[in-house]
Amino acid sequence: MSTELTRRSLLKGITLGAGATLLSPILAQLAAHAAGDEQHALRKRVVFVVQSNGLNPNHLVPVGVKRRPDGRNERPTNDKLEELTLHDKELHSALEPLTPFKDRMAFVQGLSGRIAISDHSANHGALGAYGANRGAMMQTIDSAIGEALPGTFSHVAVGLNGGEGPMNYRVSAAGPGKEVPIICSPDLAFASLFGSVAEGSGKAAFDRRTNLLDFMADDVRRSRAELVGDERQKFDRYLEAFETLHNRQRELVAKTEELKKVVPKLGEKATTSVSSLILEAQFEIAGAALVAGLTNVVTLASGGGGQQFGKFPEFNIPDLHGIGHGNAYGRESSEDCFVELRRFHTRLIAGLVAKLQNTPEGSGTMLDNTLLVYLSDSGEGHHPSLYEWPVVLIGNLGGKLKTDGRYLQFPNYGTPNHRTMANLYCTLLHAVGKPRDKFGVPDPGLRDVDQTGVISELLA
């Protein structure tokens, strides 16, 4: 019997107990790799990071590059695609944490989304390319890609609630009238993803979750003992993800109490939750779910929907709605607040991307087969016009996209070659193997523009 057949037999023959739900995906992937089945061994993944309160187009403009003719609020007037390389450019301070990955990114400017216009958030329309205030009219792009790239969980949606309660129902949808809840409690998100191994009613829920590896111990030891070489090394990376969650769960309470002590005394504006810590935990949980193979599609939302902007009193920014109206909170300008929050979010994004880059997969890493999409639920501003909707793309989805250090300014709204967010979402669906040429609802303001099809300049 050949070595390859022996490895395949071992991988298929491992029997699991309590850890079946969590260990099966990674063992199936290793078995496919041993069989030379790259299609199943190298899964495609897409991560959506949706931040509330607008993404200023100027934050995507590299240092030294002039984008607008004059005036901060004046839109570009180009009628043809303009492109430059990021390779030799310095990124704006707001996006500077992404610098290590600038050769694997594309900054996309000039895509419109006016079909989703609202006073603040586009709600489901941000990821759905349809009306902002009509609820879940249709499936959003994250859910559609979840169907195209199925996993144990077709779609994981976690984040930070900008309002009250453990769920946010205003960002993602599985279909008409089918809101997808964004789980905004790290504790609940952890239980939803990893609670399958926590058995027995005699222990408290927190103990079941913090002792995750104890429940999996027998399966882990048996599985690891039967793996050799590359398979064992990859399996160890998988276990590191659970170790991170194990430690994160124990640190969460202690860190929360520490940060509460240094939160500025803001009276009624103070919040009892520590937003930055919650969001850090959610990024850790999402990363672990991806590494574990539990899902191939994640939505990470920081606020979003309606006027759910969120609060960061630990940064002395008690009201994100306030900075949208010019409040500086002790800084020179509200822009300084926006930059500080953007840097915090892009540090979290960079950490997640680094985790994927450091996790071996096939002959490369998980990042080689992943795309991260970073945008805001309100397009380009606090009170958006949606003539343009800035987007950051990181990763090329296994070579399907051209994101090798590019800055793209697409033709202005209303010009013959103008492209929309719906075109971007069609492009993503083509890249994951589920092509369609229409998504969402056409913009009636673009009757003379072909709104169908992909953005060919982004496809490899």
C-alpha positions, 0 to 999 in steps of 0.5 A, a space after each residue: 500500500 502506498 504512503 498516500 493511501 495509508 495517510 488517506 486511510 488513517 484520516 478517514 478512519 479516525 472516529 470522534 466523540 464529543 469533538 466530532 462537530 469541531 474536528 471533522 472539518 479540519 480532518 476532512 480537509 487534511 484527507 482531501 489534501 492527502 488525496 490530492 484533491 486541491 478543490 476540497 483541500 483549499 477552501 475559498 473564504 470571504 470575510 466582510 467587515 462592516 463599520 458604521 458611520 461612513 468610510 471617508 474616501 480620502 482615507 483610501 487616498 495614498 499620501 501625496 496623491 491628489 484625488 479631488 480637484 478642490 473642496 472636501 465634499 466635491 466628487 471626482 469628475 473622471 469619466 474613465 478608470 484611473 489606476 495607480 499602484 500602492 507598492 511605492 505609496 504611503 497609506 493614509 494614517 487611518 489605514 496605516 496598520 494595513 501597510 504590511 499587506 498593501 501588495 495584496 490589497 485593492 482600494 476601490 473608489 467611485 462605486 455608487 450605491 444610491 439605491 440604498 440612500 438613507 439619512 444614515 445607514 443603508 441598513 440591509 441595502 449596504 450588503 444587498 444593493 436595495 432600498 435602505 428602509 424596507 427591511 430585508 427585501 432580498 438576500 445580502 451578498 454575505 449570505 449569498 456567498 455563504 450558500 456558495 461556500 458552504 461549511 458547518 456554519 454557512 455564515 457566521 455573523 458576529 460583532 459589536 452592537 451600536 444599540 442595545 441588546 445581544 443581536 443586530 438584525 439590520 445588516 444581513 439577510 438570508 432572503 426576503 423577510 429573513 434577517 440574519 442576526 449579528 451576534 453582539 455578545 462574545 459569550 453568546 457567539 462563543 457558545 453558538 460556534 463551539 458549544 457543541 462539545 460542552 455536554 452535561 447540565 451540571 456545570 455552568 455555561 461559562 465553565 463549559 465554554 472555558 474548558 472547551 479543550 477538556 471536552 475535546 481532549 480524548 478526540 484531540 489526542 487520538 486524532 493527533 496521534 494518528 497524524 504524521 508530517 504535514 497533517 500533524 503540523 496543520 492540525 497543531 495550527 488548528 488547535 492553536 486557534 482553540 487555545 486562543 479561544 480558551 485563553 480569551 474566554 478567561 481573560 475577557 472578564 478580567 480585562 473588562 473589569 480593568 478597563 472599566 476602572 479607566 473609562 472616563 467619567 461621562 455620567 449618563 453617557 458612560 456605557 457599562 460595556 467596553 466596546 473595543 474589548 468586545 470587538 477584539 473578542 469577536 475578531 478572535 472568535 471569527 478567526 478561530 472559526 475560519 481556522 477551524 474550518 467551521 465556516 467559510 464566510 464571516 460578517 464582522 459588524 461594528 455597529 450599523 443599521 439605523 443610527 446604531 453607531 456605537 460608543 467608545 468611551 474608553 477612547 474618550 469618544 462617547 458618541 459616534 453620532 456626535 463626531 459625525 456632526 463635528 464633535 471633537 471630544 478633546 481633539 483638534 477635530 472630529 476627523 481626528 476621532 474618525 482616524 483614531 477609530 479607523 486605526 483601531 479597526 484596521 489594526 483588528 483587520 490586520 491581526 485577522 489577516 496576519 492570523 490567516 497568513 501565518 496558518 499553512 494551507 496546501 503549499 501556501 497559507 489560508 490568506 492565499 484563498 481568502 478575501 476580506 471586504 472592508 466597507 461601511 454600512 453608510 458608504 462614504 459618510 455620516 450623512 451619505 450621498 452614496 454617489 461613491 462607496 469606498 471599499 478595501 479588498 484584501 486577498 485574491 481568493 485563490 487567484 480569482 481577483 486582481 488585488 496586487 497593490 492597486 488603487 482604482 478610481 472608477 468613472 463618476 456617477 452617470 458616466 457610461 462606464 460607471 460601476 455600482 456596488 451591485 456590480 462588485 457583488 456580482 464580481 464576488 459571486 463570479 469569483 466564488 463560482 456562483 456567477 450572476 449578472 444582476 444583484 439587488 435592485 437597479 438604480 433608477 438614476 442610472 437608466 442610461 448606464 448598463 448596471 448588469 455584469 461584473 467589474 472586469 478590471 477586478 477579475 483575474 
